[in-house]
Amino acid sequence: MHQLDFSSSNLADLTGKTVIVTGAARGIGASTAALFNSHGANVVLVDLPQAKDAATSLIKSFQYPEKSLFAPANILVWNDLVSVFKTAVQRFSKVDVVVANAAIMESKPVLDVEVDEAGDPVESLEANRVINVNLKGTFNTLRLGLHYLGQNNPSATGSRGSIVFVTSTSGYFGSTGNAAYISSKHGVVGLMRASLRRAASLGISLSSVAPCYTPTHLTAGFGQKITDAGLNANTPEGVASVAASLACDGTAHGLACLVWGSYKRELERTRQDLLISWLGDDLVDSMAKFGQVMDSMGGYPLPQNKD
């Protein structure tokens, strides 16, 4: 078990840095944008066009409103996101930190199968919507983050910036049964793991924060029951603090921090430590050798598209 303790002194490094936060008009995203701004960072708030009023009101409440702007975008639309990054560079000269926070949850069960007038089962558009926003949207944000941060001049330690995913405990556990949300958040965890080597080669730190229950618009329907049960609860500000700390910590590459109130437990290194107990030393050894073979070939050889 690894309990993470973050020093707020690292946040002083944010002064003058430029941060892009997706899903920034409310909830964890809004608190994250506000926290970065309070430490002197330039903040680009990304959300859907209809969130303009909420984002504008939020910016007015910032300590340094002149150092922030709202960039309307649908993270599923590539050109929208390209415009966000270009706007950030034009206004603030570069991008140093990206927080991929935007996410949604299904509004009805997606494993229940409805039928059409002919009695045939119909596709779950609700599941597609959730998986697209949470996984494809994060993938788009990551790719552009790698591209733009990779163009920065490296610091004295070789860093060109950091990307932080906001995943969820639902990226590691699945007992709540929200199939679209849980599968999409598992996908985000897999995306982080798959992208670590590429990010490191560019001098970019990639990490994630995995909040448990946090009172936001996504959890409004059951928050009181959590409170009545005497369980831990996050605050959006507390989750934002962890995201900012990961962004500023030069040793955070590959970390995932589960946040639940006072609990801040690292997940990825803990998982690595437990591999032998989980799989057995013989299988771990075989998998390590397989990895070495892949490394000797420069990575997994991709199949050729014959279309």
Kinemage of the C-alpha trace (Angstrom):
@kinemage 1
@onewidth
@group {chain A} dominant
@subgroup {mainchain}
@vectorlist {calphas} color= white
{ca met a 1} P 0.000 0.000 0.000
{ca his a 2} L 1.279 3.449 -0.905
{ca gln a 3} L -0.325 6.460 0.783
{ca leu a 4} L 0.600 9.574 -1.199
{ca asp a 5} L 1.400 12.797 0.596
{ca phe a 6} L 1.617 15.851 -1.621
{ca ser a 7} L 3.391 19.075 -0.746
{ca ser a 8} L 1.535 22.262 -1.594
{ca ser a 9} L 4.892 23.964 -2.103
{ca asn a 10} L 5.092 22.367 -5.550
{ca leu a 11} L 2.087 24.404 -6.654
{ca ala a 12} L 4.181 27.566 -6.553
{ca asp a 13} L 5.744 26.296 -9.781
{ca leu a 14} L 2.442 26.931 -11.566
{ca thr a 15} L 2.926 30.688 -11.807
{ca gly a 16} L 2.956 31.645 -15.473
{ca lys a 17} L 2.252 28.093 -16.689
{ca thr a 18} L -0.607 27.491 -19.118
{ca val a 19} L -3.160 24.818 -18.282
{ca ile a 20} L -5.977 23.367 -20.388
{ca val a 21} L -8.835 21.767 -18.427
{ca thr a 22} L -11.619 19.909 -20.233
{ca gly a 23} L -15.094 19.692 -18.732
{ca ala a 24} L -14.200 22.849 -16.829
{ca ala a 25} L -17.535 24.619 -16.393
{ca arg a 26} L -18.646 22.728 -13.289
{ca gly a 27} L -17.768 20.019 -10.794
{ca ile a 28} L -14.216 18.732 -10.494
{ca gly a 29} L -13.208 20.534 -13.686
{ca ala a 30} L -14.341 23.913 -12.358
{ca ser a 31} L -12.525 23.396 -9.063
{ca thr a 32} L -9.397 22.308 -10.922
{ca ala a 33} L -9.443 25.373 -13.154
{ca ala a 34} L -9.956 27.653 -10.136
{ca leu a 35} L -7.107 26.047 -8.203
{ca phe a 36} L -4.619 26.364 -11.040
{ca asn a 37} L -5.630 29.991 -11.537
{ca ser a 38} L -5.241 30.766 -7.816
{ca his a 39} L -1.595 29.736 -8.109
{ca gly a 40} L -0.965 32.118 -10.982
{ca ala a 41} L -1.453 29.785 -13.932
{ca asn a 42} L -3.073 30.782 -17.202
{ca val a 43} L -6.135 28.572 -17.539
{ca val a 44} L -8.093 27.615 -20.654
{ca leu a 45} L -11.508 26.287 -19.679
{ca val a 46} L -12.893 23.842 -22.234
{ca asp a 47} L -16.541 22.840 -22.288
{ca leu a 48} L -19.496 22.645 -24.645
{ca pro a 49} L -20.721 25.940 -26.145
{ca gln a 50} L -23.880 25.842 -24.034
{ca ala a 51} L -21.697 26.024 -20.903
{ca lys a 52} L -20.484 29.514 -21.825
{ca asp a 53} L -22.525 31.341 -19.178
{ca ala a 54} L -21.393 28.990 -16.406
{ca ala a 55} L -17.756 29.213 -17.514
{ca thr a 56} L -17.888 32.999 -17.832
{ca ser a 57} L -19.367 33.323 -14.350
{ca leu a 58} L -16.707 30.993 -12.991
{ca ile a 59} L -13.895 33.008 -14.550
{ca lys a 60} L -15.262 36.192 -12.976
{ca ser a 61} L -14.849 34.524 -9.570
{ca phe a 62} L -11.185 33.662 -10.185
{ca gln a 63} L -8.347 35.351 -8.378
{ca tyr a 64} L -6.801 36.239 -11.736
{ca pro a 65} L -9.680 36.351 -14.238
{ca glu a 66} L -7.497 38.123 -16.804
{ca lys a 67} L -5.354 34.977 -16.989
{ca ser a 68} L -8.222 32.730 -18.070
{ca leu a 69} L -10.429 32.201 -21.078
{ca phe a 70} L -13.297 29.973 -22.122
{ca ala a 71} L -12.712 27.868 -25.236
{ca pro a 72} L -15.954 26.206 -26.397
{ca ala a 73} L -15.405 22.753 -27.845
{ca asn a 74} L -16.851 19.293 -28.208
{ca ile a 75} L -13.959 16.970 -27.337
{ca leu a 76} L -15.316 14.434 -29.838
{ca val a 77} L -14.774 16.904 -32.682
{ca trp a 78} L -11.097 16.906 -33.600
{ca asn a 79} L -11.080 20.356 -35.167
{ca asp a 80} L -12.764 21.806 -32.078
{ca leu a 81} L -9.936 20.545 -29.899
{ca val a 82} L -7.248 21.651 -32.341
{ca ser a 83} L -8.766 25.122 -32.147
{ca val a 84} L -8.564 25.002 -28.337
{ca phe a 85} L -4.851 24.229 -28.343
{ca lys a 86} L -4.122 26.790 -31.051
{ca thr a 87} L -6.042 29.427 -29.106
{ca ala a 88} L -4.078 28.601 -25.950
{ca val a 89} L -0.762 28.926 -27.776
{ca gln a 90} L -1.782 32.160 -29.499
{ca arg a 91} L -2.914 33.735 -26.220
{ca phe a 92} L -0.314 32.365 -23.797
{ca ser a 93} L 2.538 31.220 -26.128
{ca lys a 94} L 2.519 27.519 -25.094
{ca val a 95} L 0.691 24.800 -23.158
{ca asp a 96} L 2.351 23.277 -20.085
{ca val a 97} L -0.358 21.152 -18.465
{ca val a 98} L -3.438 19.333 -19.763
{ca val a 99} L -6.100 17.975 -17.410
{ca ala a 100} L -8.389 15.575 -19.293
{ca asn a 101} L -11.401 15.751 -17.022
{ca ala a 102} L -14.499 15.832 -19.257
{ca ala a 103} L -16.787 12.851 -18.706
{ca ile a 104} L -20.434 11.866 -18.520
{ca met a 105} L -22.460 8.985 -17.072
{ca glu a 106} L -25.365 7.106 -18.594
{ca ser a 107} L -28.818 8.333 -17.651
{ca lys a 108} L -30.463 4.909 -17.957
{ca pro a 109} L -29.362 1.251 -17.804
{ca val a 110} L -27.549 0.379 -21.032
{ca leu a 111} L -27.636 -3.414 -20.762
{ca asp a 112} L -31.425 -3.478 -20.922
{ca val a 113} L -32.324 -4.247 -24.531
{ca glu a 114} L -35.141 -2.311 -26.150
{ca val a 115} L -36.821 -3.480 -29.339
{ca asp a 116} L -38.095 -1.569 -32.327
{ca glu a 117} L -41.514 -1.782 -33.941
{ca ala a 118} L -40.515 -4.988 -35.694
{ca gly a 119} L -39.451 -6.566 -32.410
{ca asp a 120} L -35.745 -6.406 -33.228
{ca pro a 121} L -33.208 -5.341 -30.573
{ca val a 122} L -31.883 -1.797 -30.995
{ca glu a 123} L -28.420 -0.442 -30.390
{ca ser a 124} L -27.747 1.439 -27.145
{ca leu a 125} L -27.080 4.991 -28.282
{ca glu a 126} L -26.753 6.005 -24.641
{ca ala a 127} L -23.840 3.593 -24.130
{ca asn a 128} L -22.183 4.843 -27.303
{ca arg a 129} L -22.539 8.427 -26.113
{ca val a 130} L -20.868 7.738 -22.767
{ca ile a 131} L -18.037 5.631 -24.167
{ca asn a 132} L -17.351 8.160 -26.921
{ca val a 133} L -17.123 11.149 -24.595
{ca asn a 134} L -15.189 9.428 -21.831
{ca leu a 135} L -12.755 7.382 -23.903
{ca lys a 136} L -12.563 8.836 -27.402
{ca gly a 137} L -12.678 12.373 -26.000
{ca thr a 138} L -9.832 11.597 -23.597
{ca phe a 139} L -7.885 9.956 -26.428
{ca asn a 140} L -8.271 13.076 -28.588
{ca thr a 141} L -7.176 15.278 -25.693
{ca leu a 142} L -4.149 13.082 -25.014
{ca arg a 143} L -2.951 13.064 -28.621
{ca leu a 144} L -3.114 16.834 -28.901
{ca gly a 145} L -1.504 17.215 -25.497
{ca leu a 146} L 1.429 15.056 -26.579
{ca his a 147} L 1.745 17.020 -29.811
{ca tyr a 148} L 1.700 20.513 -28.334
{ca leu a 149} L 3.580 19.820 -25.102
{ca gly a 150} L 6.147 17.878 -27.090
{ca gln a 151} L 7.038 21.119 -28.884
{ca asn a 152} L 8.015 22.884 -25.644
{ca asn a 153} L 11.647 23.510 -24.811
{ca pro a 154} L 12.668 21.049 -22.077
{ca ser a 155} L 13.323 22.280 -18.556
{ca ala a 156} L 16.600 21.665 -16.743
{ca thr a 157} L 15.230 18.246 -15.751
{ca gly a 158} L 14.105 17.435 -19.302
{ca ser a 159} L 10.407 18.039 -18.654
{ca arg a 160} L 8.177 19.462 -21.369
{ca gly a 161} L 4.996 19.406 -19.301
{ca ser a 162} L 2.406 17.089 -17.824
{ca ile a 163} L -0.922 15.481 -18.658
{ca val a 164} L -3.313 14.335 -15.948
{ca phe a 165} L -6.322 12.096 -16.579
{ca val a 166} L -9.319 12.295 -14.267
{ca thr a 167} L -10.463 8.699 -14.269
{ca ser a 168} L -12.397 7.145 -11.370
{ca thr a 169} L -12.449 4.245 -8.969
{ca ser a 170} L -14.795 2.917 -11.661
{ca gly a 171} L -11.655 2.557 -13.781
{ca tyr a 172} L -10.475 -0.140 -11.357
{ca phe a 173} L -13.677 -1.615 -9.911
{ca gly a 174} L -17.017 -2.492 -11.452
{ca ser a 175} L -19.491 -3.416 -8.755
{ca thr a 176} L -21.864 -0.478 -9.297
{ca gly a 177} L -22.981 -1.915 -12.632
{ca asn a 178} L -22.920 1.293 -14.692
{ca ala a 179} L -21.648 -0.618 -17.702
{ca ala a 180} L -20.920 2.249 -20.084
{ca tyr a 181} L -19.284 4.496 -17.497
{ca ile a 182} L -17.251 1.701 -15.915
{ca ser a 183} L -16.021 0.280 -19.222
{ca ser a 184} L -15.078 3.744 -20.473
{ca lys a 185} L -13.131 4.537 -17.296
{ca his a 186} L -11.347 1.172 -17.474
{ca gly a 187} L -10.449 2.230 -21.002
{ca val a 188} L -8.966 5.489 -19.718
{ca val a 189} L -6.772 3.528 -17.290
{ca gly a 190} L -5.633 1.323 -20.176
{ca leu a 191} L -4.984 4.396 -22.298
{ca met a 192} L -2.709 5.816 -19.622
{ca arg a 193} L -0.749 2.572 -19.315
{ca ala a 194} L -0.418 2.239 -23.079
{ca ser a 195} L 0.800 5.821 -23.485
{ca leu a 196} L 3.431 6.014 -20.746
{ca arg a 197} L 6.375 5.109 -22.936
{ca arg a 198} L 5.455 7.571 -25.674
{ca ala a 199} L 4.877 10.363 -23.174
{ca ala a 200} L 8.183 9.687 -21.425
{ca ser a 201} L 10.045 9.770 -24.736
{ca leu a 202} L 8.757 13.316 -25.218
{ca gly a 203} L 9.607 14.433 -21.693
{ca ile a 204} L 5.938 14.558 -20.682
{ca ser a 205} L 4.639 13.256 -17.356
{ca leu a 206} L 1.396 11.268 -17.609
{ca ser a 207} L -0.571 10.378 -14.489
{ca ser a 208} L -4.145 10.099 -13.280
{ca val a 209} L -6.396 10.831 -10.345
{ca ala a 210} L -9.129 8.297 -9.569
{ca pro a 211} L -11.772 9.850 -7.300
{ca cys a 212} L -14.253 7.761 -5.403
{ca tyr a 213} L -17.630 9.336 -4.608
{ca thr a 214} L -17.446 13.099 -5.120
{ca pro a 215} L -20.511 15.366 -4.811
{ca thr a 216} L -21.028 16.732 -8.338
{ca his a 217} L -23.849 16.866 -10.883
{ca leu a 218} L -23.063 13.224 -11.769
{ca thr a 219} L -23.747 12.003 -8.227
{ca ala a 220} L -26.583 14.313 -7.196
{ca gly a 221} L -29.112 11.485 -7.065
{ca phe a 222} L -27.609 9.568 -4.148
{ca gly a 223} L -25.269 11.876 -2.244
{ca gln a 224} L -27.397 12.090 0.887
{ca lys a 225} L -27.375 8.311 1.316
{ca ile a 226} L -23.559 8.342 1.283
{ca thr a 227} L -23.570 11.036 3.947
{ca asp a 228} L -26.176 9.216 6.052
{ca ala a 229} L -24.034 6.062 5.955
{ca gly a 230} L -21.149 7.983 7.509
{ca leu a 231} L -18.880 7.233 4.567
{ca asn a 232} L -15.973 9.282 3.340
{ca ala a 233} L -16.733 11.906 0.748
{ca asn a 234} L -14.471 13.862 -1.509
{ca thr a 235} L -14.852 17.488 -2.368
{ca pro a 236} L -14.236 18.731 -5.917
{ca glu a 237} L -11.579 21.011 -4.419
{ca gly a 238} L -9.805 18.056 -2.800
{ca val a 239} L -9.718 16.117 -6.056
{ca ala a 240} L -8.489 19.235 -7.853
{ca ser a 241} L -5.653 19.543 -5.349
{ca val a 242} L -4.456 16.029 -6.152
{ca ala a 243} L -4.681 16.667 -9.905
{ca ala a 244} L -2.625 19.846 -9.546
{ca ser a 245} L -0.079 18.107 -7.323
{ca leu a 246} L 0.368 15.309 -9.864
{ca ala a 247} L 0.854 17.901 -12.594
{ca cys a 248} L 3.633 19.577 -10.602
{ca asp a 249} L 5.360 16.469 -9.239
{ca gly a 250} L 8.364 15.518 -11.326
{ca thr a 251} L 8.163 11.924 -10.068
{ca ala a 252} L 4.458 11.382 -10.812
{ca his a 253} L 4.854 9.765 -14.252
{ca gly a 254} L 2.784 6.582 -14.299
{ca leu a 255} L 1.087 7.217 -10.967
{ca ala a 256} L -2.636 6.862 -10.346
{ca cys a 257} L -3.980 8.262 -7.094
{ca leu a 258} L -7.240 6.948 -5.671
{ca val a 259} L -8.806 9.794 -3.704
{ca trp a 260} L -11.503 9.269 -1.104
{ca gly a 261} L -11.515 11.915 1.579
{ca ser a 262} L -8.269 11.584 3.524
{ca tyr a 263} L -7.299 8.453 1.597
{ca lys a 264} L -4.824 9.116 -1.202
{ca arg a 265} L -3.654 5.688 -2.280
{ca glu a 266} L -1.422 4.976 -5.253
{ca leu a 267} L -2.800 2.285 -7.551
{ca glu a 268} L -0.368 1.574 -10.375
{ca arg a 269} L 2.854 1.004 -8.419
{ca thr a 270} L 0.878 -0.954 -5.842
{ca arg a 271} L -0.452 -3.161 -8.629
{ca gln a 272} L 3.093 -3.686 -9.884
{ca asp a 273} L 4.263 -4.651 -6.386
{ca leu a 274} L 1.516 -7.266 -6.146
{ca leu a 275} L 2.068 -8.927 -9.523
{ca ile a 276} L 3.899 -11.946 -8.113
{ca ser a 277} L 1.228 -12.507 -5.448
{ca trp a 278} L -1.442 -12.116 -8.105
{ca leu a 279} L 0.020 -14.119 -10.983
{ca gly a 280} L 2.909 -16.132 -9.531
{ca asp a 281} L 6.608 -15.503 -10.098
{ca asp a 282} L 6.796 -17.980 -12.997
{ca leu a 283} L 4.153 -16.159 -15.048
{ca val a 284} L 5.523 -12.725 -14.121
{ca asp a 285} L 8.953 -13.871 -15.330
{ca ser a 286} L 7.503 -15.142 -18.620
{ca met a 287} L 5.618 -11.908 -19.192
{ca ala a 288} L 8.751 -9.871 -18.456
{ca lys a 289} L 10.669 -11.871 -21.071
{ca phe a 290} L 7.853 -11.327 -23.563
{ca gly a 291} L 8.143 -7.607 -22.900
{ca gln a 292} L 11.874 -7.750 -23.557
{ca val a 293} L 11.246 -9.401 -26.928
{ca met a 294} L 8.757 -6.668 -27.817
{ca asp a 295} L 11.292 -4.026 -26.770
{ca ser a 296} L 13.948 -5.606 -28.987
{ca met a 297} L 11.605 -5.141 -31.956
{ca gly a 298} L 10.867 -1.541 -31.083
{ca gly a 299} L 7.401 -2.357 -29.779
{ca tyr a 300} L 4.511 -4.605 -30.747
{ca pro a 301} L 4.623 -5.152 -34.543
{ca leu a 302} L 1.372 -3.777 -35.905
{ca pro a 303} L -0.583 -5.784 -38.498
{ca gln a 304} L -0.689 -4.314 -41.975
{ca asn a 305} L -4.018 -2.930 -43.120
{ca lys a 306} L -4.948 -4.809 -46.295
{ca asp a 307} L -7.903 -2.610 -47.253
